């Protein structure tokens, strides 16, 4: 489960990058979006890690 946590930011950053390129924007113009996506991913992953810890689930 833990090893799948890396997929969330990769997929969301990839989708945001694709959106920027499809609309003719640069990465620097979309930097605020990357920061927001990073913050949301950190909260979601933090929640999942907390729930794994709280329920004493298997970490593999």
SULRA-V568191 format. One record per backbone hydrogen bond with DSSP energy under -0.5 kcal/mol. CO is the residue of the C=O (numbers start at 1). NH is the residue of the N-H. If there is no record, write none. Layout:
<<CO	NH> <CO	NH>>
This chain:
<<1	4> <1	5> <2	5> <4	7> <4	8> <5	8> <5	9> <6	10> <7	11> <8	12> <9	13> <10	14> <11	15> <12	16> <13	17> <14	18> <15	19> <16	20> <17	21> <18	22> <19	23> <20	25> <21	24> <26	30> <28	31> <30	34> <31	35> <32	36> <33	37> <34	38> <35	39> <36	40> <37	41> <38	42> <39	43> <40	44> <41	45> <42	46> <43	47> <44	48> <45	49> <46	50> <47	51> <48	52> <49	53> <50	54> <51	55> <52	57> <53	56>>
